Amino acid sequence: MIPAEFEYVAPSTVEEAVRTLDGAGDDAKVLAGGQSLLPVLRMRMADPGLVVDLGGIPETKGVREDGDALVIGAMTSHHEVMRSDLVRQHAELVALATRTVADPQVRHRGTFGGSLAHADPAGDLPAPVLAMDAEMVIAGPGGRRTVPAAEFFVDYFTTALEANEVLVEVRLPKYTGWRAHYEKFNRVAQAWSVVGVAATLLVRDGTVAQARVGLTNMGATPVRVRGVEQALLGSPPSGEAIRQAAAHATEGTQAGSDASAEADYREHLAEVLTGRALTTAAGG
């Protein structure tokens, strides 16, 4: 189908984008990579009067270090993220999860921040940034504010972003030297996750010193499973210790039923995939 008619604006600065959105109210949609928005427009599931394209704002692109933080611009493509030496060195979990996003065409056009702002429960990037205690830098009419990932994801396809705000960048603590893996179950290649597990571990002297684990598609938002993390601490990252930790995988989750899986099947997958993710992250 052909989208309904709309006006198109391509600001060159974050401030210009915010002013444009502020003046448009609820009648505007933000265009990042367009991999989620364009199909919705074509099917006329949305008919905004204005589309604001963020692709021409240099400030929102690229990966850089800032002291103890790794900063990923919201408009950085998935392809750039997964190939970044800085991301692979300091946030390997993000690099691994990004490799599982859709296909090469989508990864070249889709953006890191666009995926997070879309907040699809089956999307592969929210769980890793939640597990890694990321912070979202948001620009609005009143200036910039920083929102922890735990407060950014609010509900299905809903974030802390207001209609007149844009996501500028994502700040991640450096996880240099941590082991990581993203385990994803989907029915066909390149599809959304039925369930996904993001796991990263810091192992010292043969035992787990720290652990971070997040789940994809086990609720309306990504889920941090602290029961798994706590169960791993002080244990060797293998065998029985991982099985016992994975048994906590469904704590705090609210798995739903849909055409892809029933809730109880998702719960089973969460436990099995958590064990696999931890085993692989540990090098087992």
Disulfide bonds with the S-S distance in Angstrom:
none
